[in-house]
Amino acid sequence: MTTVKSRKPESWKIFDDIAPTYDFLNHFLSLGIDVLWRKNFIRNLPSRPNLVAYDLATGTGDVALTLAKDPKIKKVVGMDLSVGMLEFAKTKAVKRNLTHKVSLEVGDGVNIPKVDNSADVITVAFGIRNFPNPQESLINMKRVLKPGGRAMIMEFSLPKNMIIRLCYLLYFRHILPFIGNALSKNKDAYTYLNESVEEFPYGKDFTDMMEIAGLKNIRIVPLSFGIASLYIGDAE
Ligand SMILES: C[S@@+](CC[C@H](N)C(=O)[O-])C[C@H]1O[C@@H](n2cnc3c(N)ncnc32)[C@H](O)[C@@H]1O
């Protein structure tokens, strides 16, 4: 039987397939809220200048390109295993005249292909739940962060309020997979999205994993009633 877990090592192939419709469906299915969510990365950047950032599972590059516009950022490296998604990110970087600040590379979010103590900031938006080994990824984030560096991980979570949670689950389990699968012309990409979100640890279960990785000063910023969360942890 195909389980969500068994699909994770090759989940990036699903994104190769849906890359052409990814941005449109992201904004459409989230009613544009995803754009506002990503701005939280900028609000929570460390306060010093000349920051080097790695954006893991960068996909079509929305976080990398948002970071690059901030004057505190000197350089962003966006990494992903899906060449299809990276192609769209590259086109967007050219259109927005940001190629001097952004480079886009094939790179694994678990075994991050960067040397120790080389980043001030690591971001991952809606990527870590697709990784086959999220704990190992967090350990590697801590490894590549400089002392004083910051990891920021955004991921879906479930709202605490029961009524909001029920409405959200109705949308997430039934409406979103139906529209997403139909418009992306992939028979189950958006069913995988729903299943991968519901089985992924959130809240304290996730911050425990950050603690095991050695990150400090860990905090959670809830987004839109807790539909998503931004987890922040520092390297000391
Ligand atoms: C839901 S998309 C998120 C993309 C982007 N961060 C955003 O906010 O729109 C998840 C991304 O994770 C990537 N991915 C999955 N497994 C990966 C891995 N092991 N290493 C790097 N990227 C991976 C997929 O290719 C896909 O682009």
Ligand as a Chemical Component Dictionary entry (heavy atoms), coordinates in Angstrom:
data_LIG
# 
_chem_comp.id                   LIG 
_chem_comp.type                 NON-POLYMER 
_chem_comp.pdbx_formal_charge   0 
_chem_comp.three_letter_code    LIG 
# 
loop_
_chem_comp_atom.comp_id 
_chem_comp_atom.atom_id 
_chem_comp_atom.alt_atom_id 
_chem_comp_atom.type_symbol 
_chem_comp_atom.charge 
_chem_comp_atom.model_Cartn_x 
_chem_comp_atom.model_Cartn_y 
_chem_comp_atom.model_Cartn_z 
_chem_comp_atom.pdbx_ordinal 
LIG C1  C1  C 0  4.786  22.799 -1.092 1  
LIG S1  S1  S 1  6.281  23.125 -1.979 2  
LIG C2  C2  C 0  6.856  24.600 -1.170 3  
LIG C3  C3  C 0  7.646  25.497 -2.079 4  
LIG C4  C4  C 0  7.967  26.882 -1.542 5  
LIG N1  N1  N 0  8.812  26.833 -0.378 6  
LIG C5  C5  C 0  6.719  27.694 -1.260 7  
LIG O1  O1  O 0  6.570  28.206 -0.155 8  
LIG O2  O2  O -1 5.899  27.832 -2.174 9  
LIG C6  C6  C 0  7.370  21.886 -1.362 10 
LIG C7  C7  C 0  8.702  21.823 -2.058 11 
LIG O3  O3  O 0  9.548  20.889 -1.363 12 
LIG C8  C8  C 0  10.419 20.314 -2.322 13 
LIG N2  N2  N 0  11.065 19.123 -1.748 14 
LIG C9  C9  C 0  10.515 17.938 -1.423 15 
LIG N3  N3  N 0  11.441 17.125 -0.877 16 
LIG C10 C10 C 0  12.606 17.824 -0.857 17 
LIG C11 C11 C 0  13.913 17.552 -0.371 18 
LIG N4  N4  N 0  14.233 16.375 0.191  19 
LIG N5  N5  N 0  14.864 18.515 -0.492 20 
LIG C12 C12 C 0  14.573 19.728 -1.060 21 
LIG N6  N6  N 0  13.342 20.040 -1.521 22 
LIG C13 C13 C 0  12.374 19.103 -1.414 23 
LIG C14 C14 C 0  9.495  20.053 -3.494 24 
LIG O4  O4  O 0  10.197 19.834 -4.691 25 
LIG C15 C15 C 0  8.667  21.342 -3.500 26 
LIG O5  O5  O 0  9.233  22.312 -4.343 27 
# 
loop_
_chem_comp_bond.comp_id 
_chem_comp_bond.atom_id_1 
_chem_comp_bond.atom_id_2 
_chem_comp_bond.value_order 
_chem_comp_bond.pdbx_ordinal 
LIG C1  S1  SING 1  
LIG S1  C2  SING 2  
LIG S1  C6  SING 3  
LIG C2  C3  SING 4  
LIG C3  C4  SING 5  
LIG C4  N1  SING 6  
LIG C4  C5  SING 7  
LIG C5  O1  DOUB 8  
LIG C5  O2  SING 9  
LIG C6  C7  SING 10 
LIG C7  O3  SING 11 
LIG C7  C15 SING 12 
LIG O3  C8  SING 13 
LIG C8  N2  SING 14 
LIG C8  C14 SING 15 
LIG N2  C9  SING 16 
LIG N2  C13 SING 17 
LIG C9  N3  DOUB 18 
LIG N3  C10 SING 19 
LIG C10 C11 SING 20 
LIG C10 C13 DOUB 21 
LIG C11 N4  SING 22 
LIG C11 N5  DOUB 23 
LIG N5  C12 SING 24 
LIG C12 N6  DOUB 25 
LIG N6  C13 SING 26 
LIG C14 O4  SING 27 
LIG C14 C15 SING 28 
LIG C15 O5  SING 29 
# 
